[in-house]
């Protein structure tokens, strides 16, 4: 494999790996990890999630007096992520706008692989290194959820899955997902609309009363999808709303969910009519659980030390998104999220600077060296 992180990254993004189709990139990473001397294992998470590849876990032996250090990134991308053709313009890697780039998270994968390769090639004494490349992160952190955490011996780790190199994300929110089914009564929209109850109208009134967008500095709420209805000449009797709420404070998250339900109660109550009754069904689940790590924790201090040594200003912050780090912190592994340089992710405007890729690989190498000392 290349020691040039840019060349390696370009190879990776040209391999299709939308969620549940990570087989080819998993095979490449397994081969490259084995060639570097790692013990490599692939689990069967795909059996649970309907894909074609499992999580790839590798362990590099090292100084037995040191505990292992863990690096993590995810192999899958969002859509449209097939047939990516990367272009480099003035030191920036992008596409022609017909697909995403896939720097989320192949920048993290490339930086981890190249940083480790540099340490291995140097012959320097180092601590044991564990690497986990997960599947289906983009569709619910599914690979991380399924992975057998007992295989991990490291007590601290780094997920390379954020924006500017120098960012160290020490906290992320809990998230609640919900599906709401609003029911009304169908009727001919042109002949007898007064005998119907328009579920879309009821749903719209409820949404208008729900908390929305930025609630406070650590909480958000969003109704992201609405569907239903059969035809324009039928008063719709069933509408489905899909939404989410997030907060770093679980009590706030519970209050937001309660406010969503109160809005539904109020809207539905308006449509208890002689000819029919509106109703709703509310299905919710905790998608992932918040984590928060103190700035003086060794996992944070190591990242800061490595960044400062590279002349990069550490930017310690809390994030608004969920990642594999939520899953591993819940399992007792202290993991922060490091920036890998990605920008405009989840859009066809996605891009990454060559300089950011290079800094990311430097950071992985510096972390391993600093930790090993």
Beta strands, then each sheet from edge to edge (+ up, - down):
strand 1: 39-42
strand 2: 56-60
strand 3: 69-74
strand 4: 87-89
strand 5: 92-94
strand 6: 129-134
strand 7: 156-162
strand 8: 167-172
strand 9: 174-183
strand 10: 213-216
strand 11: 219-228
strand 12: 238-247
strand 13: 272-273
strand 14: 276-277
strand 15: 279-288
strand 16: 291-292
strand 17: 315-318
strand 18: 334-339
strand 19: 342-343
strand 20: 351-353
sheet 1: 1+ 2- 6+ 3+ 7+ 18+ 8- 16+
sheet 2: 1+ 2- 6+ 3+ 7+ 18+ 8- 17-
sheet 3: 4+ 5- 20+ 19-
sheet 4: 10+ 11- 12+ 9- 15+
sheet 5: 13+ 14-
end
